[in-house]
Amino acid sequence: MEFVDTLHRTRSAQLFEEAKKYFPGGVNSPVRAFKSVSGPPLFIKEGQGCRITDEDDNTYIDFCCSWGPLILGHNNAKVRELVLETVAKGTSFGTPTRLGNQLGRLITENNRYIDKIRFVSSGTEAVMSAIRLARGVTGKSKVVKFEGCYHGHVDSLLVKAGSGLATFGVSTSAGIPEDFAKATIVLPLDDRELLDQALQEHADDIACIIIEPAPANNGLLLQDKSFLECLRKKCHKYGVLLIFDEVISGFRVGFEGAAGYYGIQPDIITYGKIIGGGMPVGAYGASHEIMSHIAPDGPVYQAGTLSANPVAMAAGYAALQQLLEPGFYEGLERKTRHFVNAVREHADAKGFEMQVQQLASIFWIAFSRDKIVRASQIDAGSMDKFKVLHHELLQRGVYLGPSGYEVGFVSAAHTEEDLEEAAGKMKQALDIVFK
């Protein structure tokens, strides 16, 4: 399809050409290159509330929200004020700070599922550290992960299933030694028979099972609570640790994340995104007993020069305090549901082959009528429709992440009026997608 671009992207296009001189593909994270959608990537210069403005002064209602961290919207006043106050005193010390204590206390005192945490600088680093911790605690080496769950660019987890069913992993990236991939067993989501098979055959070597309890990196693959409960029981039975990767779902579906939403106690939880208030942060947490294995208390080494950086701690503390206000999550979920239902009703009335899957303030547009719970159910050909949708929404001033496999986020800064406007524009765009 030939796209007609009514946007002025001249400055963004110029900046992208310049960026190619400095960065591989002109970007510092692959999806930003707009390879799956139309035109040059947008270079954003400002965000206020639920809107972002690019270098050509086009403004968009933003449903990417920096890929999830900005649950309060862009440039939240309380976050900004505490960050500026902190920056005025210095940006990094490589020492403990009072702000680290404050954020650590705020999180652990309001989360029944962890006793202690360790701050790091990204979600990938949190997952990498959690895997090392699980191996150190159990003395075992293999990891079970699920197809369609993404856990950052950790070597042993950037793998896909091999040629069998319950198989050892095959690398999805150059530069990962085959032996690293073979330390990972990859299973389809919600296949209890293959889960049993893998545990029966390899339990003596499996340190942990890791899962996004609300998989949101390859579509929104909502799992039945009974499957997560099954994982909990099987891990206990076979002496395997259960890791919930809540880098996206943590503090998004509720303050206690998916663990609290489903009422399931994992052994280790990884966090990121929202706890940084827009700054680079990750964390992992567990019981006193498990966390006692981390250096300097125990033999599992993990360190970081910028871990618990005071500016990041300030942003996270200011953000998370607001999430604890009564009714915050209920109001956010209600707004999201109303927005999603408006789009659903239009699609149903027109008979469009699509659906919108939703959990709390996360949504995903799937070009299928069937409920999708596994990555294998996503039709790669349907991404052509997303490309059209993304293009048409940009022309109308609505921004989704530039990939049909990515989810959208609603923030507290989206008003009912903003969402009504966005829903109207999404209906217009969908009419073109399905014309």
C-alpha positions in Angstrom: 0.0 0.0 0.0 1.3 3.5 -0.8 1.0 5.8 2.2 0.1 9.4 1.9 1.9 11.4 4.6 0.1 14.6 5.5 2.5 15.1 8.5 5.5 17.4 8.2 8.4 15.1 9.2 11.1 17.1 7.6 13.1 17.8 10.8 12.6 14.3 12.1 13.8 12.9 8.8 16.9 15.1 8.8 17.7 14.1 12.4 17.3 10.4 11.5 19.8 10.7 8.6 22.2 12.4 11.0 21.7 9.8 13.6 22.6 7.0 11.2 26.2 8.5 11.3 26.4 7.8 15.0 24.2 4.9 15.9 23.5 1.5 14.3 20.4 1.9 12.2 20.2 5.5 13.5 18.7 4.4 16.9 19.7 3.2 20.3 17.0 0.6 20.6 15.8 -1.3 17.4 12.0 -0.8 17.5 12.5 3.0 17.4 13.7 2.8 13.8 10.1 2.5 12.5 11.0 -0.5 10.4 7.5 -2.0 10.9 5.6 1.1 10.2 5.7 4.0 7.7 8.0 7.0 7.3 11.0 8.1 9.3 10.9 7.8 13.1 9.6 10.7 15.0 12.1 12.6 17.1 10.2 13.8 20.2 11.3 17.0 21.8 8.7 17.4 24.6 6.0 15.6 26.5 3.3 17.2 28.7 0.5 15.2 30.3 -0.8 12.7 27.8 0.7 14.4 24.7 4.1 14.4 23.0 5.4 16.9 20.5 7.9 16.1 17.8 10.7 18.2 16.3 8.3 19.3 13.5 5.9 20.6 16.1 3.3 17.9 15.5 1.5 16.9 18.7 0.0 13.5 19.5 -2.0 11.8 22.2 0.5 9.3 23.4 -0.3 5.7 24.2 3.3 4.5 24.3 4.2 6.4 27.5 7.9 5.6 27.0 6.9 1.9 26.7 5.1 1.9 30.0 7.0 3.8 32.7 4.9 7.0 32.5 1.8 5.9 34.4 1.4 9.5 35.5 1.9 10.9 32.1 4.7 13.1 30.8 6.5 15.7 33.0 4.5 15.0 36.2 4.9 18.1 38.4 5.7 16.2 41.7 8.2 14.0 39.9 9.8 16.9 38.2 10.1 19.0 41.4 11.8 16.3 43.4 14.1 15.4 40.6 15.2 19.1 40.2 15.6 19.4 44.0 17.8 16.3 44.0 19.9 17.3 40.9 20.7 20.6 42.6 22.6 18.6 45.2 24.4 16.3 42.8 23.6 13.5 40.3 25.6 10.5 41.5 27.7 9.5 44.5 28.2 5.8 44.3 27.2 5.6 47.9 24.0 4.8 49.9 21.5 7.7 50.1 18.5 8.6 52.1 16.3 8.5 49.0 17.3 4.9 48.3 16.0 4.0 51.8 12.8 6.0 51.3 12.0 4.2 48.0 13.0 0.8 49.3 10.7 1.3 52.4 7.8 2.6 50.3 7.9 -0.5 48.1 8.5 -3.2 50.6 6.0 -1.8 53.2 3.3 -1.8 50.5 4.0 -5.2 48.9 3.2 -8.5 50.6 5.2 -10.5 48.1 8.7 -9.3 48.8 10.7 -8.6 52.0 13.9 -7.0 50.5 14.8 -5.6 47.1 18.0 -4.7 45.3 18.0 -1.7 42.9 19.7 -1.9 39.5 19.6 0.3 36.4 17.3 -1.6 33.9 14.8 -4.3 33.6 17.3 -6.5 31.7 19.8 -6.1 34.5 17.1 -7.0 37.1 16.2 -10.2 35.2 19.9 -11.2 34.7 20.5 -10.8 38.4 17.3 -12.7 39.3 18.4 -15.6 37.2 21.9 -15.6 38.8 20.3 -15.5 42.2 18.0 -18.5 41.4 21.0 -20.5 40.3 23.0 -19.5 43.3 20.2 -20.5 45.7 19.4 -23.8 44.1 22.8 -24.9 42.8 21.2 -25.7 39.5 21.7 -24.1 36.1 18.9 -24.5 33.6 16.0 -22.1 33.1 12.5 -22.6 31.8 10.9 -19.7 29.9 7.9 -19.4 27.7 7.5 -18.6 24.0 6.2 -15.1 23.7 7.6 -13.8 26.9 10.4 -11.3 26.7 12.8 -10.8 29.5 15.3 -8.3 28.1 18.4 -9.0 26.1 19.8 -11.5 28.6 22.0 -14.0 26.6 20.3 -17.2 28.0 16.8 -15.8 27.6 17.1 -14.3 24.1 16.1 -17.7 22.7 13.2 -19.4 21.0 12.0 -23.0 20.9 14.0 -25.6 19.0 12.6 -28.2 16.7 10.9 -30.4 19.3 8.1 -29.5 21.7 9.7 -29.1 25.2 13.0 -28.2 23.7 16.3 -26.5 24.6 16.5 -23.0 23.3 17.9 -21.8 20.0 19.4 -18.3 20.0 17.4 -15.5 18.3 20.4 -13.2 18.1 23.9 -13.5 16.7 26.6 -13.3 19.4 25.0 -15.7 21.8 27.0 -18.9 22.3 25.1 -22.1 21.7 25.9 -23.4 25.2 24.1 -20.4 26.6 21.0 -21.1 24.6 21.1 -24.7 25.6 20.8 -23.7 29.3 17.2 -22.6 28.5 14.2 -24.8 28.0 11.4 -23.1 26.0 7.8 -24.0 26.4 4.5 -22.7 24.9 2.3 -20.8 27.3 -0.5 -22.6 29.0 0.6 -26.1 28.0 0.5 -28.1 31.2 1.4 -31.4 29.6 4.7 -30.1 28.2 5.4 -28.3 31.5 5.0 -31.6 33.3 7.2 -33.3 30.8 10.0 -30.8 31.1 9.9 -30.9 34.9 9.9 -34.6 35.1 12.9 -34.9 32.7 15.0 -32.0 33.9 13.9 -30.9 37.4 17.3 -31.9 38.9 18.9 -29.3 36.6 16.3 -26.6 36.5 17.0 -23.6 38.8 13.9 -21.6 37.9 10.9 -21.0 35.8 10.5 -17.4 34.6 7.4 -15.9 33.2 5.7 -12.6 32.5 2.5 -13.3 34.6 0.8 -10.7 32.3 2.8 -11.3 29.0 2.9 -7.8 27.3 6.0 -7.8 25.1 4.6 -9.9 22.2 1.0 -8.9 22.2 -1.0 -8.9 25.4 -1.2 -12.7 26.0 -3.5 -12.9 29.0 -3.1 -16.1 30.9 -5.7 -17.9 32.9 -5.1 -17.6 36.7 -5.2 -21.4 36.9 -2.1 -21.7 34.7 -0.1 -19.4 37.0 -1.4 -21.3 40.0 -0.3 -24.5 38.3 3.2 -23.0 37.9 3.3 -22.2 41.6 2.4 -25.7 42.6 4.7 -27.4 40.1 7.7 -25.3 41.2 7.1 -26.1 44.8 6.7 -29.8 44.0 9.9 -30.0 42.0 12.1 -27.7 44.1 12.3 -25.0 41.3 12.1 -21.3 42.0 9.3 -19.3 40.3 10.3 -15.9 38.9 7.6 -13.3 37.9 9.0 -10.8 35.4 7.0 -7.8 36.3 9.0 -5.2 34.6 5.8 -4.1 32.7 3.1 -5.4 35.0 4.7 -4.3 38.3 2.9 -1.1 39.6 0.9 -1.1 36.4 -1.9 -3.5 37.1 -1.8 -2.6 40.8 0.8 -1.5 43.4 1.6 -5.2 44.1 1.7 -5.9 40.3 0.4 -9.2 38.8 1.4 -11.1 42.0 -1.1 -9.1 43.9 -3.7 -9.0 41.1 -3.7 -12.8 40.9 -2.9 -13.5 44.5 0.1 -15.7 43.7 3.4 -15.7 45.6 6.4 -16.1 43.3 9.9 -16.7 44.8 11.6 -13.8 43.0 10.0 -10.8 41.3 11.7 -8.4 38.8 10.6 -4.8 38.4 11.5 -1.8 36.2 9.9 1.0 34.2 7.3 2.6 36.6 9.5 2.5 39.7 11.9 4.9 38.0 9.3 7.6 37.4 10.8 8.1 33.9 14.4 7.5 35.0 16.4 4.3 34.2 15.7 1.8 37.1 15.2 -1.9 37.7 14.9 -4.0 40.8 14.5 -7.5 42.0 13.0 -8.7 45.2 12.3 -11.8 47.2 12.0 -13.1 50.8 14.6 -12.4 53.5 15.9 -15.9 53.0 16.4 -15.8 49.3 17.8 -12.2 49.3 20.4 -13.2 52.0 22.3 -15.0 49.2 23.1 -11.7 47.5 26.5 -10.1 48.2 27.7 -8.8 50.6 25.4 -11.0 52.8 25.9 -14.1 50.6 27.9 -15.6 47.7 25.9 -14.4 44.7 27.7 -11.4 43.4 25.9 -8.5 41.8 26.9 -4.8 41.7 26.3 -1.5 39.8 28.0 1.9 39.9 24.7 3.7 39.2 22.4 1.4 41.2 20.0 3.4 43.4 21.2 6.6 41.7 19.7 9.5 43.8 18.0 11.1 40.8 16.3 7.9 39.8 15.4 7.2 43.5 13.8 10.7 43.7 11.8 10.2 40.5 10.6 6.8 41.7 9.7 8.0 45.2 7.7 10.9 43.9 5.9 8.7 41.3 5.0 5.8 43.6 3.7 8.0 46.4 1.0 9.1 43.9 0.1 5.5 43.0 -0.8 4.8 46.6 -3.6 7.5 46.6 -7.0 5.9 47.3 -8.8 4.9 44.1 -5.8 5.5 41.7 -5.8 2.1 40.1 -9.6 1.8 40.0 -10.0 5.1 38.3 -7.3 4.3 35.7 -8.8 0.9 34.9 -12.2 2.5 34.6 -11.0 5.1 32.1 -9.1 2.4 30.1 -12.1 0.1 30.0 -14.4 2.9 28.7 -11.9 3.8 26.0 -11.4 0.2 24.9 -15.1 -0.5 24.9 -15.7 2.4 22.6 -13.3 1.0 20.1 -14.6 -2.5 20.5 -18.3 -1.5 20.0 -17.4 0.3 16.7 -15.4 -2.7 15.5 -18.2 -5.1 16.4 -20.8 -3.0 14.7 -18.8 -2.9 11.5 -17.9 -6.6 11.7 -14.1 -5.9 11.7 -11.8 -8.9 12.1 -10.2 -7.6 15.3 -10.4 -7.3 19.0 -8.9 -5.2 21.8 -7.5 -7.2 24.7 -7.1 -5.3 28.0 -5.7 -5.7 31.5 -6.0 -2.8 33.9 -4.5 0.2 32.0 -2.8 -2.0 29.3 -4.4 -2.7 25.9 -3.5 -4.4 22.7 -5.2 -4.4 19.3 -5.2 -7.8 17.7 -6.4 -8.4 14.2 -8.3 -11.6 15.0 -11.6 -12.5 16.5 -10.1 -15.4 18.5 -8.7 -14.8 22.0 -4.9 -14.9 21.7 -3.0 -16.4 24.6 0.1 -17.7 22.8 2.6 -16.0 20.5 2.0 -18.7 17.9 -1.6 -17.6 17.5 -0.6 -14.2 16.2 -0.8 -14.0 12.4 2.3 -12.2 11.1 0.4 -11.1 8.1 -1.9 -9.1 10.3 0.9 -6.7 10.9 0.2 -5.2 7.5 -3.1 -3.9 9.0 -1.3 -2.5 12.0 1.1 -0.6 9.6 -1.9 1.1 8.0 -3.5 1.7 11.4 -0.3 3.3 12.8 0.1 5.5 9.8 -3.5 6.7 9.9 -3.4 7.4 13.6 -0.2 9.5 13.2 -2.0 11.6 10.6 -4.7 12.2 13.2 -2.4 13.0 16.1 -2.5 9.7 18.0 0.8 7.8 18.8 1.0 4.1 19.3 4.4 2.3 19.7 5.7 1.5 16.2 5.1 -2.3 16.3 1.9 -4.3 16.2 3.4 -6.7 18.7 3.6 -3.9 21.3 0.9 -3.0 23.8 -0.6 0.5 24.5 -0.8 2.2 27.9 -3.2 4.7 29.4 -1.9 7.1 32.0 -3.4 9.1 34.7 -2.9 12.2 32.6 -5.3 10.9 29.9 -8.6 12.6 30.7 -11.9 11.2 29.7 -12.0 13.9 27.0 -8.6 12.9 25.7 -9.7 9.3 25.5 -13.0 10.2 23.8 -11.0 12.2 21.2 -8.5 9.3 20.7 -11.3 6.7 20.4 -13.0 8.8 17.7 -9.8 9.0 15.7 -9.1 5.3 16.2 -12.5 4.5 14.7 -11.7 6.7 11.7 -8.4 5.0 11.2 -9.9 1.5 11.6 -12.5 2.4 8.9 -9.6 2.9 6.5 -7.8 -0.2 7.6 -10.8 -2.4 6.8 -12.2 -0.5 3.8 
